[in-house]
Amino acid sequence: MTRPAAAGDAPVVGALGALGAGIPPVGVLVVGYGNSLRTDDGVGPAVAARLAADSRLGGVDVRAMHQLTPELAFDASGVSLLVLVDASADLPAGEVAVFRPDGGSVSGEVMTHHVDPSGIVALARELWGAAPEVVIVSIGVSSLDVGDQLSPEVQGAVPRAIEAVVALVEERGHA
Amino acid sequence: MSQTIVIDPVTRIEGHSRITIQLDDRGEVVDAHFHVTQFRGFERITQGRPVHEMPALMARICGICPVSHLIASAKAVDDIMAVEPTPTGADLRRVINLGQIVQSNALSFFHLSSPDLLFGFDADPAVRNIIGVARANPGLAKDGIGLRKWGQQIIEWLGGKRIHPEGIVPGGVAFQLTPEVRDRILAGVPEAIAAVERAIAWYKTDMLRWEEEASTFGNFRSAFMGLVDRQGNVDHYGGWLRVVDADGHFLADKVDPRTFNDYIGEAVEPWSYLKSTYWKPMGYPDGLYRVGPLARLNVAERTGTPRADEELEKFRWRVGRIASSSFHYHYARLIDTLHAIEKIEQILRGPDILSHHVRSVAGINRNEGIGVSEAPRGTLMHHYKVDDNGLVEWVNLVIATGHNNMAMNRAVLQVARKHVKADRLEEAMLNRVEAVIRCYDPCLSCSTHALGQMALRVQLLAPGGAVLDELAR
């Protein structure tokens, strides 16, 4: 069996220096991230998987990731809106909240092998002169135990999180 | 009264950890421990699962090096099925593994360690980070991101998914390579080589100012372990285990990796979830050895690719045939990356790389299997036992950060002895203790089989255990 080429498959190393040379960023990038073996922490990838098959988001780049990593800054610099879908231990279980991070200063000291959203924005701005608006869709968790199933509360929140992302994308006129 | 310093958590490493520094009555450092305080228990939660699920399940141990676990796990299941992957299947696994080496090495050097090298260990942490690098040397930061993206793309194109690829399966790989994907990867090779060679040139110029630092930066005699091929070249996928001593003499050579339990023991200390592996013939704790990029260069005669071999010659001219300072992990990591890129090109230009014979198929033919490969941080071993139905009964993972555990403790002790002179912690000491651990680029998510990401703390302790001072970031 052969695997069909994925969207956006192009040589990337050589293209890096040219990006951001006066081309206004357009488009939306949606990233659901988390650990799918830690029950509700996997809600971000679960939402992303459903969104990738949602016809209302045709043409939108949707990804599921374990964690945010620095190279996401390159892709983020080429879009006008970055939607991050993530689990939250601060919200009540099953609650879905949409917020825009304050875009304050970034402390690189917090970086390990992953990068936080402000780090992505800062890198995109520093290296390619363009950073997207960032919107975070958070879903409150019930459990972060070992397991590959979402809790019933969080499973029930998945459709609401999907609608929140679709609404954000539609606001931008991309769907 | 003796005292102890604690650093907790260590930043820019993956996982939760803590460092304690023990002082004696005269205020001199007498001991130091790198504690890993998070426990994952992956070996337990996989029990009872069908063994064919193991590669995909193991890949989810870590978001940074899933391919390493996929490769070692798939090889362990190959062993249980008593099959060899088809030649093309094995080559495609090699390419995916090398893509992993490129992207993970790039993360370690460009994003985690280059801030220390660019700004110096005493620079303000608010500047000494990847954002600071992006401002001061955007070309360096872009090269790092470019290499990571290229490596990640290889994993995605060949493995099916970028983060937790499922294209590596027992018996080989799931997908035949198309000419389009091969050519797309090859098109990126020249720029990938150029990016890493720019970094090597920058590092070689810059390293002169670190020569004194390197002399006490985890600089000690030890053995080294890695995989080599039949010609003694670096081999990231298979071959034999080779162990050399601090003078380069073989402690073991041409060891079938599946017999690693005859040579490697695992000790458990009460202060850490991270096991300490040791070379059995020398016992514990004398059997300290190191793995990873530095070890790979130390154990091999050559890398086996022309540009990397040229750099390896220069490396050995500058630091010796057996490099002993942990500081040289950085330099070695860059050469390792260059070799990986060249090797990817070599393999993809092979005549049978587009063959449709990519997978051998078999059932459960043994109740035990072992898979060994080189992960970015060093030698990775998966050992499984299954019942006759192929359900997992027992799992043991021996991972690179465990191999390096004793070496990291030794390195922390050496740095602390040089930089801790009083009953309080100072930034200069904290920076260097953290940085010497980063040389090994430990991934504690894997090593403790822990879930999630982590951070670090340093504590200074009195002889009775009282905390005299504490720093955390």
Interface residues (C-beta under 8 A of the other chain):
Chain A: M1 T2 R3 A5 A6 D9 A10 P11 V12 V13 G14 L16 G17 N35 S36 L37 R38 D41 R63 A64 M65 H66 Q67 T69 P70 E71 A73 F74 V106 S107 G108 E109 V110 M111 T112 H113 H114 G119 A122 L123 E126 L127 L144 V146
Chain B: T11 R12 I13 E14 G15 G41 I45 L57 R60 C62 G63 I64 P66 L107 H111 L112 P115 P125 A126 R128 N129 I130 I131 G132 A134 R135 P138 A141 K142 G144 I145 G146 L147 R148 K149 W150 Q152 Q153 E156 W157 G160 R162 I163 H164 G167 A174 F175 Q176 L177 T178 E180 V181 R184 A187 G188 P190 E191 A192 A195 C443 L451 G452 Q453 M454 A455 R473
